[in-house]
Amino acid sequence: MVGDPRAAARAIDALRRGWAVAVERVPMLAVETADATTLAAFDAAGGAGVLISAGRAATLKLVNQLAAADPEQPVLVERAPWLDLAGATALADPALDLRTPLKGPYRTLPAPPGAGSAIRLARVAGLLPAFFVGGEHAAVPVTAADLDAYADPARLTLAARARLPVAGAETAEIVAFRAPDSTDEHVALLIGRPDGRPPLVRLHSECLTGDVLGSLKCDCGPQLHAAIAAITASGWGMLLYLRQEGRGIGLINKLRAYQLQDQGFDTVDANTRLGFAVDARDFGVAAQMLRLLAQDRVRLLTNNLAKVAALEAAGVPVAERVPHALPPNPHNARYLATKRDRTGHQL
């Protein structure tokens, strides 16, 4: 089945506006953006269950009751009298666990068709992966094929380029990329001139808190500036700045993960408790950017072996992995240790 990326874009917009969607023909309303009025219009009878991710369900000790349950499948929680909008929000958001005691008990039901696609849709939209399911009104249809088409890196095109002197690389050029129907605009900073060698490339995921505000909770800002310096010293290369904040979960959800970290969870557990993957980034986007820049082989500046594997899987061989490590500070030492011990970074 060929999907329509525009249908996915319309569904993402609808979710963020608090409108209902029909995922594989099943009416659903995102818990995070619902309000009392939209919920009443969607579910006048008050019987719509609450769909949550498998990760969040595991945290709450809720399981799929099917005999052959798939632990990766979302879980549908039966609607109970106390499961109103506030209760559903508490069910969806682990950052509220310490201040909103869950009422329960909860009974789980078989997940509806399209449950997995709905969770995926919420993640792409940057929302908590939780829905009211089975209401009476949904105007925006979307399918799994639509989401596949929307996420296809091949849709990315080169949109604009200009000279951009930056600190550490005064002769740099910036190149912008975007895909139709998507608000994400990725950029590449080209430093130096091709010299016959594979370029030294850094894949840097957007980090507003680290890159712009100077957060000490991560090493993103120092890594960004050190990468520019390393590429300049190498003679030629490029920094790909990917709009995939918070390892792909978005800024708002990254801040929710920060709340969980303040409660004692590390970055891995914080992401999974929110219902997201440990790393939700798509490095196929980086591979497409490199193809559009006529680069079919690179030297990769990274400690993350998953980036090497992802680029090579997307058809861009990595001629050499160049380590890129910076010293910790008292605020990010645990974060760096988690990257080393739980996500395989070679620090």
N, C-alpha and C positions, 0 to 999 in steps of 0.2 A: 504494500500500500504506500503510495506516494503522499507525503504530508505537505501541509501548507504552512510555511513559517509565519505567514501573516496571521493565521488563526492562533498560533501560539502567542504572538505579540499582542493580539487583542485580548487573549485570556489573561496574560500577565498584567496588562493595563487594568482589566476589570478587577482582578484580585486586589491590586493596590488601591483601587477606588472603593473597595468594599462591596463590589457587585458579585452576584452569584455566577458560577460557570457550570457547564455540563461537561464533565470529564468522562469520555467514552459513554456519553448519554446519561450519566448519573449526575443529578444536580448536587452541587457542593458550594459551600460558602466558607471562605477563609475565616478562621476564628479571630486572627489578629486584627483584621480590618473591619470586622462586623461591628454593628452597634445594635441597640435595642430595636430600632426601627427596621433596619434591614433584616435582622433575625426574625422579627415578627412577620414581615412580609414573606420571607423565605419559608418559614416553618410555623404557620399559624397554629397548628395542632400541638406543637411542642414535642414532637416525637423524633426529630432528627438526631441520630447518633453522632458521636464525636470520633473522627478518624485521627489517629496519631501515628507517628513513625514507630518502626520496630525498636529503634534505640531508646526513644522516650518510654515506650511500653515496658522495655526491659528494666529501666530505672524504677518504674512504678510497680514492678513485679506483676504486670499484666501480660497475658500470653494469648496467642491465637488459639481458639478452642477447637479448630479443625483437627481431626485425628492425625492427618499428615501435615501438621503445621510447618510452614516455612519460617524460620526465625528471622528472615530478612523482610517478611511481608508486614505491611502496616496492620494495625489493630483497630477494630471498630468497637468503641465503648457504647453500650446501650444507654440511651437517654434515661435519666432518673429524675425525679422531681427536684432534687437539689442541684442538678447539673444545668444551671442557667449560664448566661454569657460569662459572668465572673468565674463560675466554677470551671467552665470549659477553658477559659484563659489560664487559670491556675493549672489545669490538667496539661496544657500545652507548653507552658513556660517554666522550665526548671529553676530559673532565676528567682521565681516567687516561692519556691518550696519552703524556705525558712520562715516566711511571714504569712503564708496562706496554707494552713493545714488542710489537707484533702479530706473530704467528707467520707465518701465511699459507703458501703462496698460497691465495687464496680463489676459489671458483668460484661464480658466481651462476646462479640458476635463475629461470624465470618465476614471478612472484608469484602466490600462490593467490587464489581468489575471497575477497572480503572483506578483502584486505590493507589497502586504504585506510581502511576502516572500523575496522580494528584499530588502526592508527596514530592515528586520530582518538580512539578510545576511550581509549588510553593517555594522550593529551594531556589529555582531559577529566578523567581520574583523577589527573592531576598526576604521572605516572610517565614514565620514559624510554621513548620510543616504540620498543620492541624486544620481540620475542616468539620463543619456541620454537614452531614450527609443525608440526602433523601428528602429534601424539601420540595416545595411545589413550584418553584420559579427559578429558571436559569436561562439566560438569554444568549450566553457566549459559549459556543461549543469548542472543544479541543480534544485531540487524540494523541496517543503516544507517537504516532507517525509525524504529527505536527511538531511535537517537541524535538524529535530527531532532526527534522528539517531545519528548525530554528537554531539548533546547536551545531549544525554542520560547519566546521571551520572553513570549508571551501567557499562559503558565501562572503568571506572577508575580502575586501578590495582596498587598494591603495587610494586614499582620498585626497591627500595634499602633502606638500613638503616645502621646507623653507630652511634658510640658514639660521642657526641658533647658537650663538656663543654662550657657553656655560662655564662656570668655575671648574677649572681643570681640563677644559677642552674648548678653547675659544674658537676653533674652526669647525665645530660640530654642525651637523645638519639634522633636523628633526623631520620624521616622516610619520604621517597619521594614517590609520586604517580604521575602517568601519564596515559593518554588514548591514544590509537593508533590514529595516524593522527593529533593529537593536539600538539601545542607547549606549552600549559600550563602545568606546573609541580608544583603541590601543595605539601606542606610539613607539617608534624606534629612534634612538639617538645614534647617528652614524658618526664615528670618530676616526679620523685619519683617512687614508686612501688605500684601495686594494693593492696588494703587493705580491700576489701570487700564492700567498699562504691562506689557509682557512681563517676566517676572522675569529677573533676572541669575542665570544658572545656571552652576555649575562642576561638571564631571564629574571626580571625583577617584578614581583607582584605588588600592585599598588598597596600602600600602607599609609593612609592619611595621618594616623597618630604618630607613626615613626618618621616618615619622610618629611612631613610638613610641620608637625607640632613638636618633634624632637622627643617622643616618648622613649623612656628608658626601659620599658617593659619588654622590648624586643630589640633586635639588632638591625632592623630594616634601614633606618636612616644612615648609620655608618656604613652598612653594606653598599648602599646606593652610591655614596660618594667614593668609597674605596674601589668600587667597580669601575667608575668613570676614570679614576686615576690609573687603575691597572690596564684598562683598554688603551688609554693614552700612551702609557709606557710601552705597551706592546707594539705600537706603531699603527695598528688598524683593527677595527672591530665595531661592535654595536651593542648597545644596551636596549633590550626590548622591555618596555614598561607595560605590563599587562594589567588591565582593569579587572582584577580578580581579588578584591579586598578580602582580608581575613581568610586566606587560603580558599577563596571561592564562595564563602558564605555571606559576604556583604558586610558593610560597615555596622549596621544596627545589630546584626547577630554576632558580630565580633565583639561589640561592647557587652552584649549579653554574656558572651563567653568570658569576658573580663570579670563580670560580676561573679560568675561561678569560680573563677580562679581566686577571687578574693575570699571565697568560701572554702578554699583548700584544694580544689581540683586542678590538675594540670591541663595543658592546652588540648591534649588528646581527649581526655575524659570530658572536658567542657564541651567540645564539639559534638561528641556522641550523645551526651545527655540532652543537648538541644535538638537532637534528631538529624544531625548532619554527618557527612563523611569526615574522617580525620583530615583528608585533603581533597577538596572538591574542585580543584583547579583543572583546567583543560589546556594542556600544553600543545594540543593540536593547533591551537590558535597561533602559538609561537612558530610552529613549523610552517604554517601558511604564510606568516609574515616573512619568514626567511625565503620562502620560494618566490614571493612577490619582489623581494630584494635581490633575486638571482643568486642566492647562496644555497648550495646543495651539500655543504660539508662545513662543520664548524669545530672550533675549540671552545669548550664550554666551561665558563667560570662558575663553579658550583661545588658545594659539599653534598648536594642532594642527588643520590644515585637514581632516584625516581625520575628526575628531569632528564638524565641521560637516556634512560630506558624509554621515556615518553617521546622524546625527539626521534630516536631511532625507530620506534614503532610507527611514527608518523612519516617516515621516509627521509629523515635528515640524519645522516651518519655523524657521530661525534668522534673526531679524529683524536682528541685529547681532552681529558678532564683536568682542569686547572683548579686546585683548591682555593677556597675563598673564605678564610676564617678571620674573625676579629676577637679580641679579648672580651670576656664578659664584664658586666658591672654588677653591683649588688642587687639591682632590680631585675636583671634578666638571666642570672646564673641558672635558676631552675628551668626557665624556658629553654635555654640552650641545652641543658642536660636532657630535657625531655626530647628535644629534636634528635639528640645523639642516641638516646637509649630506646626510644619508642618509634621513631620514624626513620631510623637508619642514616641520619646525616653523618658524614665523615668529618667531624670537627678536628 
